[in-house]
């Protein structure tokens, strides 16, 4: 062994010890350095980021947290002694149940950009800001005022990135980065990532990874030594992404103020964890108003809401105010069609298998839809069938869901869902079928599984892409099988039905929907006499008046319609007096 070996070992040991100290303790308080800035904070729009390591005394940090503005979320990061800080105000503060991860930018290597379908760029317009806030709302995050984006944000200190779909121009992801050296005048030298959000409707993989990588490249180019982030301890999917990119966990802690926004973080887990997202959305809105919510059967989505002298049982958006007659009309698609047709709505040609000439019907229309008379969530529906053999096979599948089966003229266009509450349209959205994008390596089957996992994670397990006869027919029409490798950059719809439960995505068009379509949805709801419903129309465009009525859903999912306040309007309908009077007066004027 050479004489240099001990010194080499000593040097390596010192390096490890220094790294442990840097990771474990962060920069020490610098009260002895009179020229070093102290008590440093930065306004991020959603709240302030407080650099805890620049506060010489824990009492000063507590006072700073107490200055949090209403409806904001301040974060004290790099808190050296969190137990001491929380101990000074245990009724007001709590230790955030998040982990801190760090990316060493001195060793980070950017990856070759092979993404397709979206572009990562900086925030550049008011439209970007509006879509970022809609994305924040869908993720339960605090919105940021447009004035902050345009007059208060210093781009040298805060970098806001967006991921834009190339085809639609929609913002499907965003991230915010803070340059600590510039934000604190050199008191803290690193950088951090905040507000990473990806739309549940995103059609392409890799959006979150692309945003993180781009932000890392921005800070690496500026010479920042590292980029930190805070992630909830149980967010396994996000943690897996960060570790894949080279982030390492460091013992750095965060303290926050107990406020309504943070309540879920310090109040403990909810007792009804099995409630699905559709029921959770309504229950949370009710509880925000002081309405008592009693969970009857979490797994089935049943709950009771009580306010004043009124008590209403619900199953998601289905309440006692929907009669059994109205529900049975919606449940029977043939009856629904006859009733709305009598009310003057445009409907596609239709026949029941037991009563019509199947061959003649197919010859007359060329392409048909097969669906069970009763059923929901798109189960048993086959679209775009052009041969008698395919129609008969689809009928056999549909009969597993309902004894009676319908064959309907296949109408081309976009699937428009209109949510009607109290005979007013409160949301309109285009629903698109599940889609995958090839990478030149993975089989269609593997791509479907990967996209299905992403959809399930984004919707609390409510949306998954099924591999069934419908999916295989869709692939066959494109000349592909499940084992084929999809070329890099090629997009492929793997279902024709746009139902969310089978992997479809939903895109808000409320502000641009033609008045004729709005009127048709309201007229259909009134004909059925159902106060809460989802009306499905097939349209050329939401901006044009042409349509065909498809069906009515007695229990429409109110989630995924951001930024439209569907849950709020549902609770308004159940308990009008729970609204503040100014809001009641405004709604009355709008719809009178």
Beta strands, then each sheet from edge to edge (+ up, - down):
strand 1: 41-43
strand 2: 48-51
strand 3: 75-77
strand 4: 93-95
strand 5: 98-104
strand 6: 118-122
strand 7: 158-165
strand 8: 171-179
strand 9: 191-198
strand 10: 226-232
strand 11: 248-250
strand 12: 255-257
strand 13: 292-297
strand 14: 302-307
strand 15: 310-315
strand 16: 318-319
strand 17: 350-352
strand 18: 368-372
strand 19: 382-385
strand 20: 405-409
strand 21: 414-421
strand 22: 424-432
strand 23: 435-437
strand 24: 491-493
strand 25: 505-508
strand 26: 532-539
strand 27: 547-553
sheet 1: 1+ 2- 3-
sheet 2: 4+ 12-
sheet 3: 6+ 7- 8+ 9- 10- 5+ 11-
sheet 4: 13+ 14- 15+ 16-
sheet 5: 17+ 20- 18+ 19-
sheet 6: 25+ 22- 21+ 26- 27+
sheet 7: 23+ 24-
end
